[in-house]
Amino acid sequence: MRRYPALLLLLVSALAGAAEPAASKTTPPDLAIKEGVETRIACDHNGGYSKYSGIYHYRVMLPKGYHGDATKSWPAIFIASPGGNAAMGNMADWIKKHGYIAILLDESKNGPWDPSVGNFLAANQDASKRFRIGEGRKVCTGFSGGARASSIFVSIGDNFGGVILQGAGVGTLDNGIRGLRGVQIPAIAVTIGKKDPNRGAIAGMVRESQDDRLQVFEFEGGHQWAPKDVVERALDYVHSKLPK
């Protein structure tokens, strides 16, 4: 009989934990974040789209010098991977050299659209409040399914100045919304291997767009993230079109 109060206490504690509000599971807005290293952020989407509600994650890397001037704003790059847990990869040196805030999406990956869109909406909302990102100075990129997702992200997000689609064209949500349709961002870059099976779709995208904002960067290779020299040229192009 003496065990019952203890068991009851454990049960109450478990129920209290289950009822814990989402806000207590997200990363505090005043968390001190170091420059030059990846820090994982937990955030939730509360922008009116209930189907995307939940806790999502991204990793952020702040550029060197970010904390040195509290009035300075910075460019930011969002990265999505077809396998989730995105990384800077071949873009790492360029991102660090050009002083970008790197936002690496965790849940965004191939499969149902909802987790990817929810991850982006939550990360975009959180990062825009948490960091000093310059007006019109956000860029998005990804490979394959991450590229298609990126086309959607810059279409439903705010303040984006450019997108780099690596190894694929635009995506289409289940409700028919197509990436980049009617979206007037300053720069669109595509990287594609000459042996990539998606090359035909990219050629069709070029013919359809008739848009001088669109630049294609080809390379010798197949379906893969763009080589370092190629993606850096694509990044240079997009960067040149952003507000300074």
RODO-2510 file (C-alpha; in nm, 4 decimals, decimal comma):
residues 244
     n   res          X          Y          Z
     1     m     0,0000     0,0000     0,0000
     2     r     0,2859     0,2354     0,0665
     3     r     0,3849     0,2094    -0,2991
     4     y     0,0596     0,3581    -0,4292
     5     p     0,1314     0,7236    -0,3472
     6     a     0,4699     0,6939    -0,5180
     7     l     0,3153     0,5302    -0,8256
     8     l     0,0440     0,7967    -0,8330
     9     l     0,3077     1,0674    -0,8176
    10     l     0,4916     0,9077    -1,1106
    11     l     0,1672     0,8887    -1,3098
    12     v     0,0841     1,2523    -1,2432
    13     s     0,4360     1,3532    -1,3431
    14     a     0,4098     1,1560    -1,6671
    15     l     0,0745     1,3157    -1,7526
    16     a     0,2108     1,6587    -1,6750
    17     g     0,5004     1,5914    -1,9105
    18     a     0,2631     1,4803    -2,1854
    19     a     0,0618     1,7996    -2,1448
    20     e     0,3706     2,0194    -2,1503
    21     p     0,3172     2,3081    -2,3923
    22     a     0,5136     2,3111    -2,7178
    23     a     0,6821     2,6379    -2,6206
    24     s     0,8731     2,4617    -2,3419
    25     k     1,0150     2,2158    -2,5959
    26     t     1,1480     2,4802    -2,8310
    27     t     1,4851     2,6517    -2,8087
    28     p     1,4707     2,9668    -2,5911
    29     p     1,4894     3,2851    -2,8005
    30     d     1,7749     3,4182    -2,5869
    31     l     2,0010     3,1139    -2,6292
    32     a     2,3605     3,2250    -2,6783
    33     i     2,4757     3,0912    -3,0156
    34     k     2,8449     3,0759    -3,1022
    35     e     2,9858     3,1868    -3,4340
    36     g     3,1362     2,9372    -3,6772
    37     v     2,9827     2,6199    -3,5318
    38     e     2,6504     2,4473    -3,5965
    39     t     2,3849     2,4835    -3,3267
    40     r     2,0607     2,2826    -3,3395
    41     i     1,7410     2,4824    -3,2910
    42     a     1,3987     2,3388    -3,2043
    43     c     1,1084     2,5538    -3,3208
    44     d     0,7379     2,5298    -3,3964
    45     h     0,5156     2,6729    -3,6651
    46     n     0,2318     2,8891    -3,5376
    47     g     0,1525     3,0966    -3,8427
    48     g    -0,2051     2,9878    -3,9089
    49     y    -0,1483     2,6672    -4,1064
    50     s    -0,2638     2,4087    -3,8535
    51     k    -0,1766     2,1127    -4,0775
    52     y     0,1910     2,2009    -4,0332
    53     s     0,1820     2,2431    -3,6560
    54     g     0,4488     2,0622    -3,4571
    55     i     0,8083     2,0815    -3,3411
    56     y     1,0730     2,1038    -3,6131
    57     h     1,4496     2,1460    -3,6165
    58     y     1,7227     2,3228    -3,8050
    59     r     2,0919     2,3767    -3,7472
    60     v     2,2356     2,7236    -3,7766
    61     m     2,5903     2,8420    -3,8316
    62     l     2,6527     3,2102    -3,7681
    63     p     2,9304     3,3813    -3,9676
    64     k     3,2434     3,5123    -3,8049
    65     g     3,1875     3,8662    -3,6777
    66     y     2,8128     3,8297    -3,6306
    67     h     2,8284     3,9301    -3,2639
    68     g     3,0735     4,2147    -3,3251
    69     d     2,8154     4,4646    -3,4519
    70     a     2,4625     4,4494    -3,3101
    71     t     2,3299     4,6783    -3,5855
    72     k     2,4586     4,4860    -3,8885
    73     s     2,2306     4,2598    -4,0936
    74     w     2,3490     3,9510    -4,2803
    75     p     2,2486     3,7352    -4,5773
    76     a     2,1149     3,3859    -4,5068
    77     i     2,1015     3,0608    -4,6998
    78     f     1,8467     2,7846    -4,6344
    79     i     1,9562     2,4348    -4,7423
    80     a     1,7335     2,1299    -4,7978
    81     s     1,8450     1,7728    -4,8664
    82     p     1,6469     1,4829    -5,0196
    83     g     1,7577     1,2676    -4,7261
    84     g     1,6948     1,5223    -4,4493
    85     n     1,9556     1,6641    -4,2092
    86     a     2,0968     1,8999    -4,4711
    87     a     2,4645     1,9954    -4,4761
    88     m     2,6639     2,2766    -4,6361
    89     g     2,8731     2,0263    -4,8338
    90     n     3,0537     2,1814    -5,1328
    91     m     2,9100     2,5208    -5,0389
    92     a     3,0744     2,5437    -4,6959
    93     d     3,3826     2,7476    -4,7936
    94     w     3,1785     2,9937    -5,0002
    95     i     2,9175     3,0392    -4,7259
    96     k     3,1848     3,1132    -4,4652
    97     k     3,3814     3,3452    -4,6945
    98     h     3,0749     3,5523    -4,7882
    99     g     2,9373     3,5843    -4,4349
   100     y     2,6079     3,4002    -4,4745
   101     i     2,3944     3,2683    -4,1905
   102     a     2,3487     2,8997    -4,2804
   103     i     2,0085     2,7429    -4,2010
   104     l     2,0224     2,3632    -4,2441
   105     l     1,6802     2,1962    -4,2418
   106     d     1,6480     1,8632    -4,0584
   107     e     1,2987     1,7245    -4,1280
   108     s     1,2711     1,8451    -4,4880
   109     k     1,3313     1,5420    -4,7141
   110     n     1,1813     1,3308    -4,9924
   111     g     0,8358     1,1961    -4,9159
   112     p     0,5102     1,3645    -4,8125
   113     w     0,5187     1,7413    -4,8525
   114     d     0,3777     1,8341    -4,5118
   115     p     0,6912     1,7655    -4,2978
   116     s     0,9118     1,9538    -4,5432
   117     v     0,6826     2,2540    -4,5675
   118     g     0,6283     2,2560    -4,1911
   119     n     1,0026     2,2407    -4,1303
   120     f     1,0618     2,5362    -4,3621
   121     l     0,7772     2,7482    -4,2269
   122     a     0,8894     2,6928    -3,8676
   123     a     1,2585     2,7537    -3,9424
   124     n     1,1906     3,0611    -4,1552
   125     q     0,9659     3,2091    -3,8889
   126     d     1,2105     3,1354    -3,6074
   127     a     1,5263     3,2463    -3,7894
   128     s     1,3661     3,5722    -3,9032
   129     k     1,2975     3,6621    -3,5396
   130     r     1,6141     3,5181    -3,3882
   131     f     1,8781     3,6530    -3,6302
   132     r     1,9524     3,9807    -3,8085
   133     i     1,8772     3,8792    -4,1673
   134     g     1,8892     4,1563    -4,4265
   135     e     1,5842     4,2566    -4,6291
   136     g     1,5702     4,0577    -4,9534
   137     r     1,8927     3,8756    -4,8672
   138     k     1,7663     3,5221    -4,8138
   139     v     1,8615     3,2422    -5,0540
   140     c     1,7421     2,8813    -5,0686
   141     t     1,9071     2,5769    -5,2258
   142     g     1,8803     2,2013    -5,2283
   143     f     1,9518     1,8940    -5,4366
   144     s     1,6973     1,6744    -5,6208
   145     g     1,3891     1,6606    -5,3952
   146     g     1,5559     1,9354    -5,1923
   147     a     1,5698     2,1495    -5,5069
   148     r     1,1998     2,0979    -5,5734
   149     a     1,1315     2,1841    -5,2100
   150     s     1,3456     2,4965    -5,2412
   151     s     1,1335     2,6172    -5,5337
   152     i     0,8290     2,5869    -5,3081
   153     f     0,9982     2,7487    -5,0086
   154     v     1,0919     3,0699    -5,1917
   155     s     0,7374     3,0810    -5,3304
   156     i     0,5617     3,0627    -4,9937
   157     g     0,8302     3,2353    -4,7858
   158     d     0,9050     3,6034    -4,7537
   159     n     1,2114     3,8152    -4,8170
   160     f     1,3857     3,5734    -5,0580
   161     g     1,6181     3,7113    -5,3229
   162     g     1,7344     3,3954    -5,4958
   163     v     1,7195     3,0184    -5,5312
   164     i     1,9654     2,7560    -5,6579
   165     l     1,8041     2,4339    -5,7812
   166     q     2,0594     2,1528    -5,7891
   167     g     1,9786     1,8460    -5,9986
   168     a     1,6049     1,9113    -6,0416
   169     g     1,3472     2,1681    -6,1429
   170     v     1,0441     2,2998    -5,9611
   171     g     0,8100     2,1085    -5,7322
   172     t     0,4308     2,1043    -5,7099
   173     l     0,2397     2,0770    -5,3815
   174     d    -0,0553     1,8392    -5,3406
   175     n    -0,2917     2,1356    -5,3722
   176     g    -0,1462     2,2276    -5,7111
   177     i     0,0754     2,5180    -5,6031
   178     r     0,3826     2,5092    -5,8283
   179     g     0,7185     2,6406    -5,7227
   180     l     0,8281     2,9748    -5,8710
   181     r     0,4995     3,0285    -6,0533
   182     g     0,4339     3,4024    -6,0428
   183     v     0,7217     3,4582    -5,7992
   184     q     0,9388     3,7566    -5,8873
   185     i     1,2632     3,6858    -5,7034
   186     p     1,5729     3,8509    -5,8570
   187     a     1,7795     3,5381    -5,9327
   188     i     1,7141     3,1731    -6,0229
   189     a     2,0098     2,9392    -6,0773
   190     v     2,0076     2,5739    -6,1816
   191     t     2,3016     2,3326    -6,1600
   192     i     2,2706     2,0131    -6,3618
   193     g     2,5005     1,7302    -6,4696
   194     k     2,5199     1,6554    -6,8403
   195     k     2,4263     1,2933    -6,7653
   196     d     2,1547     1,3769    -6,5128
   197     p     1,8202     1,2167    -6,6098
   198     n     1,6501     1,5402    -6,4976
   199     r     1,8361     1,7394    -6,7645
   200     g     1,5415     1,7182    -7,0057
   201     a     1,3069     1,8664    -6,7467
   202     i     1,5529     2,1499    -6,6876
   203     a     1,5668     2,2199    -7,0622
   204     g     1,1878     2,2364    -7,0638
   205     m     1,1937     2,4699    -6,7677
   206     v     1,4318     2,7018    -6,9541
   207     r     1,2142     2,7024    -7,2671
   208     e     0,9022     2,7671    -7,0617
   209     s     1,0447     3,0471    -6,8516
   210     q     1,1990     3,2711    -7,1203
   211     d     1,3344     3,4554    -6,8199
   212     d     1,6672     3,6389    -6,8057
   213     r     1,6739     3,5851    -6,4294
   214     l     1,7335     3,2120    -6,4901
   215     q     2,0939     3,0941    -6,5307
   216     v     2,1896     2,7281    -6,5870
   217     f     2,5289     2,5934    -6,4781
   218     e     2,6124     2,2574    -6,6358
   219     f     2,8905     2,0199    -6,5388
   220     e     3,0323     1,6814    -6,6383
   221     g     2,8508     1,4339    -6,4193
   222     g     2,5210     1,2766    -6,3294
   223     h     2,2517     1,3246    -6,0667
   224     q     2,4464     1,4812    -5,7815
   225     w     2,5059     1,7923    -5,5765
   226     a     2,6979     2,0369    -5,7947
   227     p     3,0793     2,0234    -5,7740
   228     k     3,2424     2,2938    -5,5664
   229     d     3,3534     2,5170    -5,8553
   230     v     3,0131     2,4970    -6,0242
   231     v     2,7982     2,5660    -5,7197
   232     e     3,0260     2,8542    -5,6239
   233     r     2,9648     3,0139    -5,9660
   234     a     2,5915     2,9687    -5,9127
   235     l     2,6202     3,1210    -5,5662
   236     d     2,8213     3,4123    -5,7063
   237     y     2,5485     3,4787    -5,9617
   238     v     2,2677     3,4780    -5,7059
   239     h     2,4707     3,6785    -5,4552
   240     s     2,5368     3,9473    -5,7168
   241     k     2,1617     4,0053    -5,7526
   242     l     2,0879     4,0548    -5,3822
   243     p     2,0583     4,3932    -5,2107
   244     k     2,3878     4,5029    -5,0583
***
